[in-house]
Amino acid sequence: MIEGFSTYSGGEFLVFYALLVIGAIIAGVWLPGFLRADGENRRVDDRYDMAYLAGGARRVTETVLAQLLGTGSLEAAGGNKVRVAHQQGGENALENDLLRKVTDFGLTEAQRTVGTHIDEIQERLARTRLLLDQSERLQLRIVSVLPYLAVLAVGWYRRSAGIAEGEPVGYLTGLMILAAILGSIRFIKLDPRTRGGLAAVAEGKAISSRLKSAPTGPELGFGVALFGTAILAGTPFSQLHAMRQAASGDGGGYSSDGGDSSSSDGGGCGGGCGGCGG
């Protein structure tokens, strides 16, 4: 069959190869979903576990800020920042770390603090089989790029034959580069949730759909964990949504939140899920 590729005219092979690239895209999405581990079916009641499952590390940061704003422990400070109103009242170490801050801070600073707790959240979710373990993630990454590797092998063979015959191979090279880029993205971007993790988020959203439009103060954290800061638009806590829009950038953190990046508080951010997509 491989030998037959070299007999195609240039135009015929480009059409064929474009279809192969499309097929690789479909297979790269379908195979990980089909082979994803079942995990455990369990309800998630912890707001920060749910936040990580639903939106990754940044959602955890937004959730803790929403929770503390809703309970009155934090208050808006202007300039895309918040300040501690009451140092007491944190329910866990994650919340208490933010409540120890003595100056106004924004999302970038908050995520640096929250980042010290992300590994703990990931380990807990993997232990309860709501997240894939590292070996399972690697297997899915490899499986998801196999279709692209096959397409690149076919393209390399036909390109070599074309060069030997003195044919132009620019368009084919461009399609191969596109396939390589898409394959790289597919390898990097992996939803690390098990089927149980996906089901837990879906169940949480179904059970708590009211939080999407009418959360009370103490419910803000779980509402943001499930649905993001968009539920705060038009509420007294809408500044957090405005902060997210102003500060949100690509990658695992926030690009800017008003100039607090010089703070010395340490802590990196754990990998996201995109839902958890990382």
Backbone as CSV, one residue per row, in Angstrom:
resi,resn,N_x,N_y,N_z,CA_x,CA_y,CA_z,C_x,C_y,C_z
1,MET,0.830,-1.207,0.000,0.000,0.000,0.000,0.864,1.257,0.000
2,ILE,1.991,1.210,0.787,2.884,2.351,0.838,3.422,2.667,-0.546
3,GLU,3.775,1.622,-1.305,4.323,1.857,-2.630,3.322,2.576,-3.517
4,GLY,2.043,2.355,-3.290,1.033,3.012,-4.106,0.977,4.507,-3.918
5,PHE,1.434,5.004,-2.750,1.402,6.441,-2.507,2.258,7.200,-3.514
6,SER,3.356,6.594,-3.911,4.269,7.286,-4.810,3.717,7.395,-6.222
7,THR,2.659,6.643,-6.531,2.076,6.710,-7.873,1.014,7.789,-7.990
8,TYR,0.571,8.370,-6.861,-0.430,9.423,-6.913,0.176,10.668,-7.546
9,SER,-0.644,11.391,-8.280,-0.197,12.704,-8.740,-0.094,13.628,-7.530
10,GLY,0.615,14.759,-7.710,0.795,15.673,-6.596,-0.509,16.142,-6.000
11,GLY,-1.452,16.559,-6.849,-2.743,17.052,-6.374,-3.550,15.970,-5.691
12,GLU,-3.544,14.765,-6.277,-4.299,13.659,-5.682,-3.758,13.313,-4.295
13,PHE,-2.434,13.299,-4.180,-1.868,12.927,-2.892,-2.121,14.003,-1.834
14,LEU,-2.095,15.284,-2.248,-2.364,16.343,-1.275,-3.769,16.215,-0.699
15,VAL,-4.748,15.908,-1.559,-6.121,15.714,-1.081,-6.169,14.529,-0.127
16,PHE,-5.535,13.438,-0.574,-5.491,12.231,0.264,-4.823,12.520,1.601
17,TYR,-3.728,13.262,1.566,-2.974,13.524,2.788,-3.741,14.451,3.728
18,ALA,-4.451,15.413,3.156,-5.279,16.289,3.986,-6.344,15.480,4.720
19,LEU,-6.903,14.477,4.028,-7.894,13.613,4.675,-7.248,12.784,5.785
20,LEU,-5.998,12.355,5.551,-5.287,11.628,6.600,-5.086,12.502,7.840
21,VAL,-4.744,13.764,7.632,-4.557,14.672,8.767,-5.862,14.835,9.539
22,ILE,-6.970,14.996,8.814,-8.279,15.106,9.467,-8.593,13.833,10.247
23,GLY,-8.280,12.682,9.643,-8.498,11.415,10.333,-7.662,11.314,11.601
24,ALA,-6.418,11.827,11.554,-5.564,11.802,12.741,-6.139,12.678,13.841
25,ILE,-6.694,13.823,13.467,-7.310,14.707,14.460,-8.455,13.990,15.166
26,ILE,-9.304,13.339,14.371,-10.449,12.627,14.951,-9.982,11.477,15.835
27,ALA,-9.021,10.696,15.334,-8.523,9.558,16.113,-7.809,10.020,17.376
28,GLY,-7.084,11.148,17.280,-6.365,11.658,18.446,-7.287,12.101,19.563
29,VAL,-8.506,12.478,19.213,-9.498,12.843,20.227,-10.250,11.614,20.711
30,TRP,-10.607,10.731,19.784,-11.443,9.575,20.119,-10.705,8.532,20.935
31,LEU,-9.465,8.229,20.572,-8.747,7.148,21.243,-8.556,7.394,22.741
32,PRO,-8.089,8.591,23.179,-7.957,8.797,24.625,-9.287,8.695,25.363
33,GLY,-10.351,9.189,24.730,-11.659,9.083,25.367,-12.112,7.644,25.495
34,PHE,-11.827,6.851,24.476,-12.232,5.442,24.483,-11.421,4.638,25.495
35,LEU,-10.129,4.949,25.629,-9.234,4.174,26.481,-9.084,4.760,27.893
36,ARG,-9.762,5.849,28.175,-9.643,6.492,29.489,-10.059,5.528,30.604
37,ALA,-9.302,5.527,31.699,-9.614,4.636,32.825,-10.942,5.013,33.470
38,ASP,-11.652,4.008,33.959,-12.956,4.256,34.571,-12.826,5.033,35.883
39,GLY,-11.805,4.722,36.683,-11.687,5.377,37.978,-12.804,4.942,38.914
40,GLU,-13.174,5.836,39.818,-14.223,5.550,40.800,-15.373,6.527,40.635
41,ASN,-16.590,6.011,40.783,-17.766,6.866,40.774,-18.040,7.312,42.206
42,ARG,-17.824,8.585,42.455,-18.036,9.104,43.801,-18.441,10.571,43.719
43,ARG,-19.189,11.010,44.688,-19.599,12.398,44.759,-18.484,13.231,45.396
44,VAL,-18.254,14.411,44.868,-17.210,15.299,45.382,-17.879,16.443,46.133
45,ASP,-17.613,16.533,47.427,-18.199,17.579,48.260,-17.208,18.679,48.613
46,ASP,-15.909,18.403,48.466,-14.907,19.415,48.764,-14.835,20.424,47.627
47,ARG,-14.996,21.703,47.942,-15.072,22.718,46.887,-13.771,22.819,46.093
48,TYR,-12.642,22.585,46.740,-11.367,22.751,46.050,-11.017,21.533,45.189
49,ASP,-11.428,20.362,45.622,-11.306,19.187,44.747,-12.174,19.375,43.507
50,MET,-13.394,19.854,43.717,-14.287,20.077,42.582,-13.738,21.159,41.661
51,ALA,-13.178,22.202,42.244,-12.620,23.281,41.424,-11.513,22.754,40.522
52,TYR,-10.639,21.904,41.067,-9.554,21.375,40.241,-10.102,20.471,39.150
53,LEU,-11.077,19.635,39.483,-11.658,18.745,38.478,-12.353,19.534,37.377
54,ALA,-13.019,20.612,37.741,-13.808,21.367,36.773,-12.982,22.362,35.972
55,GLY,-11.903,22.905,36.564,-11.198,23.973,35.853,-9.710,24.075,36.103
56,GLY,-9.130,23.125,36.833,-7.694,23.147,37.041,-7.251,24.094,38.138
57,ALA,-5.953,24.375,38.171,-5.358,25.126,39.273,-5.904,26.546,39.371
58,ARG,-6.110,27.198,38.233,-6.627,28.573,38.289,-8.028,28.621,38.882
59,ARG,-8.832,27.601,38.605,-10.177,27.574,39.179,-10.106,27.423,40.700
60,VAL,-9.099,26.706,41.198,-8.936,26.593,42.657,-8.685,27.971,43.250
61,THR,-7.820,28.761,42.611,-7.539,30.116,43.093,-8.805,30.957,43.111
62,GLU,-9.562,30.917,42.042,-10.793,31.703,41.964,-11.811,31.237,43.000
63,THR,-11.819,29.947,43.268,-12.765,29.394,44.238,-12.465,29.867,45.652
64,VAL,-11.183,29.830,46.054,-10.865,30.252,47.415,-11.132,31.739,47.588
65,LEU,-10.867,32.549,46.575,-11.172,33.977,46.675,-12.684,34.197,46.773
66,ALA,-13.444,33.463,45.964,-14.903,33.611,46.018,-15.444,33.191,47.378
67,GLN,-14.925,32.096,47.914,-15.400,31.618,49.212,-15.123,32.639,50.303
68,LEU,-13.923,33.189,50.313,-13.559,34.141,51.369,-14.255,35.483,51.186
69,LEU,-14.528,35.860,49.940,-15.327,37.068,49.716,-16.766,36.833,50.175
70,GLY,-17.283,35.664,49.891,-18.670,35.359,50.252,-18.893,35.296,51.747
71,THR,-17.882,34.865,52.487,-18.021,34.778,53.936,-17.583,36.062,54.640
72,GLY,-17.109,37.042,53.880,-16.707,38.314,54.463,-15.289,38.356,54.985
73,SER,-14.524,37.283,54.787,-13.140,37.282,55.264,-12.242,38.134,54.376
74,LEU,-12.607,38.278,53.120,-11.933,39.188,52.197,-12.918,40.250,51.750
75,GLU,-12.381,41.371,51.301,-13.218,42.426,50.741,-12.497,43.061,49.564
76,ALA,-13.270,43.667,48.669,-12.692,44.335,47.503,-11.843,45.508,47.946
77,ALA,-10.692,45.664,47.263,-9.788,46.759,47.623,-9.593,47.732,46.476
78,GLY,-10.180,47.463,45.327,-9.981,48.324,44.169,-8.705,47.958,43.434
79,GLY,-8.606,48.415,42.199,-7.403,48.141,41.421,-7.188,46.664,41.167
80,ASN,-8.271,45.897,40.973,-8.175,44.459,40.739,-7.479,43.719,41.870
81,LYS,-7.704,44.174,43.088,-7.117,43.527,44.254,-8.165,43.362,45.347
82,VAL,-7.821,42.537,46.325,-8.659,42.333,47.502,-7.776,42.506,48.731
83,ARG,-8.422,42.611,49.874,-7.667,42.698,51.128,-8.355,41.824,52.172
84,VAL,-7.599,41.453,53.186,-8.139,40.646,54.278,-8.970,41.542,55.186
85,ALA,-10.213,41.144,55.410,-11.096,41.884,56.315,-11.093,41.264,57.708
86,HIS,-11.050,39.932,57.760,-11.014,39.218,59.034,-10.037,38.060,58.888
87,GLN,-9.010,38.018,59.710,-7.996,36.977,59.596,-8.480,35.631,60.106
88,GLN,-9.521,35.630,60.897,-10.078,34.387,61.403,-11.183,33.899,60.460
89,GLY,-11.423,32.621,60.471,-12.553,32.106,59.711,-12.193,31.157,58.591
90,GLY,-10.902,30.959,58.315,-10.526,30.002,57.290,-10.849,28.581,57.723
91,GLU,-11.332,27.762,56.781,-11.725,26.403,57.111,-10.590,25.403,56.926
92,ASN,-9.519,25.802,56.253,-8.411,24.879,56.025,-7.133,25.681,55.803
93,ALA,-6.029,24.965,55.607,-4.734,25.631,55.456,-4.691,26.513,54.221
94,LEU,-5.349,26.090,53.169,-5.357,26.877,51.939,-5.969,28.256,52.190
95,GLU,-7.130,28.296,52.816,-7.789,29.568,53.095,-6.995,30.382,54.109
96,ASN,-6.457,29.735,55.111,-5.716,30.463,56.138,-4.452,31.105,55.585
97,ASP,-3.817,30.477,54.614,-2.618,31.072,54.015,-2.944,32.406,53.363
98,LEU,-4.084,32.501,52.711,-4.475,33.780,52.105,-4.858,34.798,53.171
99,LEU,-5.458,34.339,54.246,-5.911,35.263,55.295,-4.759,35.804,56.134
100,ARG,-3.551,35.302,55.933,-2.391,35.836,56.646,-1.771,37.030,55.936
101,LYS,-2.228,37.354,54.753,-1.624,38.443,53.991,-1.967,39.785,54.636
102,VAL,-0.989,40.660,54.652,-1.153,41.940,55.342,-1.297,43.110,54.366
103,THR,-1.115,42.856,53.089,-1.285,43.914,52.091,-2.297,43.465,51.050
104,ASP,-2.804,44.421,50.274,-3.732,44.085,49.204,-3.047,43.165,48.203
105,PHE,-3.806,42.260,47.617,-3.227,41.326,46.646,-4.255,40.986,45.569
106,GLY,-3.753,40.517,44.443,-4.604,40.156,43.318,-4.477,38.688,42.961
107,LEU,-4.910,38.329,41.756,-4.971,36.931,41.359,-3.599,36.291,41.216
108,THR,-2.638,37.045,40.691,-1.303,36.473,40.528,-0.724,36.068,41.872
109,GLU,-0.812,36.960,42.834,-0.304,36.683,44.174,-1.088,35.559,44.831
110,ALA,-2.414,35.556,44.643,-3.235,34.508,45.231,-2.853,33.146,44.663
111,GLN,-2.589,33.087,43.365,-2.266,31.790,42.785,-0.907,31.279,43.247
112,ARG,0.026,32.186,43.480,1.308,31.729,44.029,1.107,31.066,45.388
113,THR,0.241,31.627,46.192,-0.035,31.050,47.506,-0.799,29.737,47.380
114,VAL,-1.829,29.733,46.561,-2.636,28.528,46.367,-1.793,27.410,45.746
115,GLY,-0.821,27.788,44.920,-0.005,26.790,44.226,0.703,25.828,45.152
116,THR,0.975,26.249,46.379,1.652,25.361,47.326,0.745,24.212,47.761
117,HIS,-0.544,24.308,47.474,-1.495,23.272,47.876,-1.970,22.420,46.695
118,ILE,-1.582,22.768,45.484,-2.108,22.077,44.312,-1.654,20.625,44.262
119,ASP,-0.387,20.355,44.577,0.094,18.973,44.559,-0.718,18.095,45.505
120,GLU,-1.058,18.656,46.660,-1.861,17.896,47.628,-3.231,17.558,47.055
121,ILE,-3.837,18.528,46.366,-5.147,18.284,45.751,-5.028,17.225,44.664
122,GLN,-4.005,17.341,43.823,-3.813,16.365,42.749,-3.614,14.964,43.311
123,GLU,-2.792,14.842,44.334,-2.529,13.531,44.928,-3.800,12.935,45.512
124,ARG,-4.605,13.776,46.153,-5.851,13.279,46.743,-6.817,12.791,45.656
125,LEU,-6.911,13.538,44.570,-7.816,13.155,43.487,-7.321,11.914,42.754
126,ALA,-6.003,11.770,42.616,-5.461,10.560,41.994,-5.666,9.350,42.904
127,ARG,-5.516,9.563,44.209,-5.679,8.477,45.177,-7.123,7.976,45.194
128,THR,-8.062,8.873,44.991,-9.476,8.484,44.970,-9.950,8.129,43.564
129,ARG,-9.023,8.054,42.619,-9.263,7.608,41.246,-10.208,8.530,40.479
130,LEU,-10.142,9.817,40.800,-10.858,10.811,40.010,-9.926,11.455,38.987
131,LEU,-8.625,11.352,39.223,-7.609,11.756,38.250,-6.790,10.536,37.852
132,LEU,-6.301,10.537,36.621,-5.396,9.492,36.160,-4.059,9.620,36.879
133,ASP,-3.401,8.488,37.126,-2.050,8.578,37.671,-1.076,8.886,36.533
134,GLN,0.191,9.115,36.877,1.155,9.577,35.877,1.373,8.558,34.765
135,SER,1.413,7.281,35.095,1.626,6.268,34.062,0.442,6.210,33.096
136,GLU,-0.764,6.363,33.626,-1.951,6.354,32.762,-1.978,7.577,31.851
137,ARG,-1.538,8.709,32.376,-1.489,9.913,31.549,-0.497,9.746,30.408
138,LEU,0.671,9.173,30.715,1.674,8.978,29.675,1.151,8.037,28.594
139,GLN,0.476,6.975,28.993,-0.077,6.040,28.024,-1.074,6.729,27.102
140,LEU,-1.945,7.555,27.671,-2.936,8.248,26.844,-2.277,9.263,25.916
141,ARG,-1.233,9.931,26.407,-0.519,10.879,25.550,0.076,10.160,24.338
142,ILE,0.702,9.026,24.609,1.324,8.274,23.511,0.276,7.796,22.527
143,VAL,-0.806,7.229,23.044,-1.870,6.740,22.161,-2.442,7.867,21.307
144,SER,-2.591,9.042,21.895,-3.222,10.152,21.177,-2.364,10.680,20.039
145,VAL,-1.037,10.480,20.097,-0.174,10.989,19.020,0.174,9.921,17.998
146,LEU,-0.156,8.656,18.254,0.162,7.606,17.289,-0.432,7.878,15.907
147,PRO,-1.698,8.329,15.799,-2.223,8.622,14.464,-1.416,9.696,13.735
148,TYR,-0.940,10.697,14.459,-0.135,11.752,13.835,1.221,11.206,13.376
149,LEU,1.807,10.317,14.165,3.084,9.730,13.772,2.920,8.902,12.498
150,ALA,1.797,8.177,12.397,1.543,7.400,11.180,1.389,8.316,9.968
151,VAL,0.671,9.408,10.148,0.479,10.365,9.058,1.813,10.994,8.655
152,LEU,2.632,11.332,9.619,3.941,11.914,9.311,4.836,10.910,8.589
153,ALA,4.746,9.631,8.943,5.549,8.603,8.263,5.148,8.491,6.796
154,VAL,3.840,8.506,6.543,3.363,8.460,5.160,3.820,9.698,4.392
155,GLY,3.690,10.859,5.029,4.114,12.097,4.376,5.606,12.108,4.089
156,TRP,6.401,11.610,5.040,7.861,11.584,4.840,8.239,10.691,3.662
157,TYR,7.568,9.533,3.550,7.846,8.630,2.440,7.512,9.283,1.104
158,ARG,6.336,9.894,1.022,5.919,10.515,-0.240,6.773,11.739,-0.554
159,ARG,7.161,12.467,0.461,8.011,13.636,0.244,9.381,13.225,-0.292
160,SER,9.938,12.152,0.287,11.229,11.666,-0.190,11.149,11.231,-1.645
161,ALA,10.040,10.554,-1.985,9.863,10.126,-3.368,9.707,11.330,-4.289
162,GLY,8.989,12.345,-3.824,8.802,13.545,-4.641,10.107,14.289,-4.874
163,ILE,10.923,14.394,-3.828,12.213,15.065,-3.981,13.098,14.304,-4.968
164,ALA,13.068,12.967,-4.890,13.878,12.152,-5.794,13.456,12.346,-7.245
165,GLU,12.173,12.604,-7.451,11.661,12.804,-8.814,11.698,14.271,-9.227
166,GLY,12.175,15.126,-8.369,12.250,16.546,-8.688,10.915,17.256,-8.639
167,GLU,9.945,16.707,-7.905,8.622,17.317,-7.813,8.601,18.365,-6.702
168,PRO,7.750,19.373,-6.803,7.605,20.351,-5.712,6.921,19.691,-4.512
169,VAL,7.417,19.950,-3.340,6.865,19.313,-2.133,6.496,20.344,-1.073
170,GLY,6.378,21.614,-1.473,6.107,22.669,-0.502,4.793,22.495,0.226
171,TYR,3.714,22.216,-0.514,2.408,22.064,0.127,2.389,20.840,1.040
172,LEU,3.010,19.757,0.595,3.071,18.559,1.423,3.864,18.837,2.703
173,THR,4.968,19.549,2.572,5.763,19.899,3.755,4.940,20.729,4.725
174,GLY,4.142,21.660,4.177,3.286,22.475,5.030,2.277,21.639,5.793
175,LEU,1.670,20.644,5.119,0.713,19.767,5.792,1.399,18.912,6.849
176,MET,2.625,18.497,6.570,3.369,17.713,7.557,3.692,18.550,8.796
177,ILE,4.057,19.795,8.575,4.327,20.688,9.709,3.054,20.886,10.532
178,LEU,1.925,21.072,9.828,0.652,21.214,10.525,0.348,19.973,11.355
179,ALA,0.558,18.783,10.766,0.305,17.536,11.497,1.217,17.432,12.712
180,ALA,2.493,17.844,12.563,3.433,17.789,13.689,3.009,18.732,14.800
181,ILE,2.531,19.927,14.440,2.082,20.890,15.450,0.859,20.369,16.183
182,LEU,-0.109,19.849,15.410,-1.331,19.323,16.027,-1.017,18.127,16.921
183,GLY,-0.082,17.274,16.490,0.304,16.138,17.303,0.966,16.574,18.598
184,SER,1.791,17.616,18.523,2.445,18.133,19.726,1.422,18.694,20.706
185,ILE,0.454,19.430,20.159,-0.604,19.981,21.021,-1.391,18.858,21.676
186,ARG,-1.706,17.824,20.907,-2.458,16.701,21.447,-1.671,15.991,22.549
187,PHE,-0.349,15.907,22.395,0.482,15.262,23.419,0.498,16.089,24.701
188,ILE,0.591,17.408,24.545,0.701,18.291,25.710,-0.639,18.463,26.406
189,LYS,-1.690,18.675,25.614,-3.011,18.959,26.172,-3.766,17.650,26.398
190,LEU,-3.816,17.243,27.642,-4.499,16.000,27.981,-5.437,16.235,29.148
191,ASP,-6.661,15.799,29.013,-7.594,15.854,30.137,-7.218,14.735,31.099
192,PRO,-6.730,15.056,32.306,-6.225,14.025,33.211,-7.302,13.350,34.058
193,ARG,-8.555,13.627,33.804,-9.613,13.054,34.626,-9.958,11.637,34.177
194,THR,-10.302,10.785,35.124,-10.872,9.484,34.795,-12.345,9.678,34.405
195,ARG,-12.952,8.597,33.974,-14.398,8.688,33.698,-15.159,9.069,34.969
196,GLY,-14.686,8.559,36.108,-15.312,8.920,37.374,-15.180,10.398,37.668
197,GLY,-14.018,10.984,37.360,-13.825,12.413,37.560,-14.735,13.240,36.677
198,LEU,-14.857,12.844,35.433,-15.767,13.542,34.521,-17.209,13.443,35.018
199,ALA,-17.581,12.248,35.480,-18.946,12.054,35.973,-19.196,12.864,37.235
200,ALA,-18.173,13.015,38.091,-18.349,13.777,39.320,-18.650,15.239,39.027
201,VAL,-17.963,15.797,38.019,-18.241,17.192,37.643,-19.640,17.320,37.060
202,ALA,-20.005,16.397,36.181,-21.337,16.453,35.575,-22.426,16.323,36.645
203,GLU,-22.228,15.421,37.607,-23.199,15.249,38.680,-23.276,16.502,39.541
204,GLY,-22.106,17.085,39.848,-22.103,18.289,40.661,-22.853,19.425,40.008
205,LYS,-22.662,19.599,38.717,-23.353,20.672,38.005,-24.856,20.426,37.951
206,ALA,-25.238,19.162,37.799,-26.669,18.848,37.743,-27.345,19.070,39.095
207,ILE,-26.686,18.621,40.165,-27.274,18.744,41.496,-27.301,20.187,41.965
208,SER,-26.272,20.941,41.608,-26.130,22.306,42.129,-26.374,23.360,41.054
209,SER,-27.255,23.083,40.122,-27.502,24.020,39.021,-27.992,25.372,39.516
210,ARG,-28.640,25.387,40.695,-29.133,26.658,41.236,-27.984,27.643,41.482
211,LEU,-26.806,27.111,41.814,-25.667,27.983,42.121,-25.209,28.770,40.908
212,LYS,-25.632,28.352,39.733,-25.228,29.069,38.521,-25.881,30.431,38.432
213,SER,-27.021,30.596,39.101,-27.741,31.864,38.987,-28.077,32.512,40.317
214,ALA,-28.082,31.744,41.407,-28.516,32.342,42.687,-27.744,31.787,43.869
215,PRO,-26.409,31.917,43.903,-25.667,31.428,45.065,-25.736,32.420,46.221
216,THR,-25.829,31.918,47.435,-25.711,32.779,48.600,-24.225,32.978,48.908
217,GLY,-23.916,33.883,49.834,-22.518,34.165,50.151,-21.695,32.931,50.465
218,PRO,-22.124,32.097,51.416,-21.331,30.908,51.762,-21.253,29.877,50.639
219,GLU,-22.121,30.006,49.636,-22.123,29.054,48.525,-21.281,29.518,47.347
220,LEU,-20.728,30.725,47.442,-20.000,31.267,46.296,-18.831,30.380,45.883
221,GLY,-18.126,29.831,46.868,-16.971,29.012,46.548,-17.334,27.815,45.709
222,PHE,-18.340,27.060,46.113,-18.718,25.869,45.355,-19.323,26.254,44.010
223,GLY,-20.039,27.372,43.975,-20.602,27.825,42.703,-19.522,28.173,41.701
224,VAL,-18.503,28.892,42.138,-17.400,29.240,41.248,-16.603,27.997,40.879
225,ALA,-16.452,27.062,41.818,-15.746,25.817,41.518,-16.390,25.100,40.339
226,LEU,-17.702,25.068,40.306,-18.429,24.351,39.254,-18.556,25.146,37.965
227,PHE,-18.871,26.438,38.083,-19.280,27.197,36.909,-18.364,28.367,36.558
228,GLY,-17.356,28.638,37.374,-16.447,29.732,37.079,-16.964,31.062,37.596
229,THR,-16.147,32.086,37.434,-16.479,33.398,38.000,-17.584,34.115,37.238
230,ALA,-17.993,33.595,36.084,-19.059,34.244,35.318,-20.360,34.334,36.118
231,ILE,-20.553,33.420,37.091,-21.790,33.465,37.878,-21.823,34.682,38.792
232,LEU,-20.689,35.361,38.967,-20.635,36.526,39.845,-20.989,37.817,39.133
233,ALA,-21.059,37.791,37.800,-21.387,39.000,37.046,-22.753,39.521,37.469
234,GLY,-22.830,40.800,37.756,-24.089,41.405,38.172,-24.425,41.206,39.632
235,THR,-23.495,40.635,40.417,-23.703,40.459,41.850,-22.774,41.405,42.602
236,PRO,-22.928,41.537,43.918,-21.994,42.381,44.687,-20.550,41.885,44.643
237,PHE,-20.339,40.681,44.139,-18.993,40.106,44.088,-18.436,40.072,42.665
238,SER,-19.001,40.897,41.813,-18.612,40.867,40.395,-17.166,41.294,40.172
239,GLN,-16.542,41.939,41.160,-15.160,42.363,40.960,-14.242,41.175,40.710
240,LEU,-14.522,40.030,41.329,-13.668,38.872,41.120,-13.710,38.431,39.663
241,HIS,-14.893,38.476,39.051,-14.992,38.129,37.635,-14.236,39.143,36.786
242,ALA,-14.338,40.419,37.149,-13.592,41.452,36.426,-12.089,41.258,36.602
243,MET,-11.664,40.865,37.797,-10.250,40.586,38.042,-9.757,39.449,37.157
244,ARG,-10.572,38.413,37.050,-10.164,37.269,36.235,-10.033,37.666,34.770
245,GLN,-10.996,38.431,34.278,-10.937,38.843,32.878,-9.729,39.730,32.614
246,ALA,-9.397,40.580,33.587,-8.266,41.483,33.400,-6.929,40.760,33.513
247,ALA,-6.881,39.720,34.350,-5.590,39.095,34.650,-5.346,37.791,33.924
248,SER,-6.392,37.184,33.387,-6.239,35.843,32.839,-5.363,35.844,31.611
249,GLY,-4.420,34.890,31.568,-3.542,34.726,30.411,-3.409,33.261,30.079
250,ASP,-2.628,32.944,29.075,-2.398,31.565,28.683,-1.505,30.878,29.707
251,GLY,-1.553,29.552,29.713,-0.685,28.790,30.596,-1.335,28.539,31.943
252,GLY,-0.523,28.288,32.941,-1.039,27.873,34.231,-1.271,28.996,35.198
253,GLY,-0.963,30.245,34.857,-1.116,31.320,35.818,-1.830,32.501,35.239
254,TYR,-1.682,33.662,35.881,-2.298,34.900,35.440,-1.211,35.850,34.982
255,SER,-1.476,36.547,33.890,-0.439,37.386,33.296,-0.231,38.687,34.048
256,SER,-1.273,39.218,34.661,-1.158,40.499,35.360,-2.376,40.706,36.230
257,ASP,-2.187,41.324,37.388,-3.354,41.652,38.193,-3.172,42.966,38.929
258,GLY,-2.401,43.840,38.376,-2.296,45.147,38.982,-0.968,45.412,39.642
259,GLY,0.027,44.576,39.345,1.371,44.905,39.780,1.809,44.325,41.088
260,ASP,1.234,43.189,41.535,1.687,42.626,42.789,2.695,41.512,42.577
261,SER,3.257,41.401,41.390,4.113,40.270,41.072,5.437,40.297,41.810
262,SER,5.767,41.372,42.471,7.046,41.450,43.169,7.003,40.864,44.569
263,SER,5.836,40.424,45.005,5.734,39.882,46.363,6.635,38.670,46.532
264,SER,7.097,38.453,47.746,8.042,37.371,47.998,7.386,36.069,48.392
265,ASP,6.088,36.000,48.442,5.432,34.746,48.797,5.750,33.713,47.731
266,GLY,6.180,32.532,48.144,6.594,31.525,47.179,5.454,30.635,46.771
267,GLY,5.820,29.582,46.027,4.833,28.594,45.642,4.529,28.638,44.181
268,GLY,4.713,27.516,43.517,4.365,27.433,42.107,2.976,26.888,41.949
269,CYS,2.523,26.878,40.749,1.196,26.383,40.462,1.288,25.008,39.872
270,GLY,0.428,24.137,40.315,0.397,22.800,39.746,-0.231,22.803,38.373
271,GLY,-0.112,21.662,37.680,-0.648,21.545,36.330,-2.142,21.651,36.310
272,GLY,-2.708,22.238,35.274,-4.145,22.327,35.171,-4.719,21.154,34.482
273,CYS,-6.075,21.076,34.374,-6.788,20.119,33.661,-7.540,20.753,32.628
274,GLY,-7.574,21.279,32.104,-8.371,21.885,31.195,-9.625,21.699,30.887
275,GLY,-10.670,21.445,31.097,-11.379,21.205,32.185,-10.410,21.192,32.973
276,CYS,-9.599,20.603,32.942,-8.417,20.145,33.451,-7.549,19.913,32.316
277,GLY,-7.174,20.587,31.457,-6.583,20.215,30.252,-5.171,20.058,30.138
278,GLY,-4.448,20.014,31.184,-3.032,20.048,31.042,-2.334,18.806,31.115
